[in-house]
């Protein structure tokens, strides 16, 4: 069923440009992702998107613990990817679940 919307998991790792070597090492370790530079400010970010990259990222970190808001956002990210792996994002109910999870992530998360 086509809903007229798409879902694509994305993740960003951002650092000051002074840490560019670290970002390059992360990309080399992950073996995926691309470094982007923010024109305003001294920030560089690694971005990856798509279900294949999301699954690879989760597999690399499945035994690691993330703390605080980062941990909660990571758990939400994993839940969304799990729904996508089950193809639930292709129906209205699953898409609605993803929207609810996403609505509480990152800057929208209540502390």
SULVENJO-V945973 format. One line per field, one symbol per residue. ss: DSSP state (a for helix, b for strand, c for the rest). psi: psi as a letter, one per 40 degrees, with the letter a starting at -180 (. if undefined). burial: + if it has 16 or more other C-alpha atoms within 10 Angstrom, else -. A space follows every 10 residues. Layout:
BEGIN
ss: ???
psi: ???
burial: ???
END
This chain:
BEGIN
ss: cccccccccb bbbbbbaaaa aaaaaaaaaa cccbbbbbcc ccbbbbbbbc aaaaaaaaaa accccccaaa aaaaaaaaaa aaaaaccaaa caaaaaaaaa aaaccaaacc c
psi: hheeiihhhi ihhiiiddfd dddddddddd fiiihihhdh igiiihhiii dddddddddd edeihhiadd dddddddddd dddddeeeee iddddddddd ddeeibeehh .
burial: --------+- +--+--+--+ --+--++--- --+-+----- --++++++-- +-++--++-- ---------- -+++++++-+ ++++---+++ ---++-++-- -+--+----- -
END
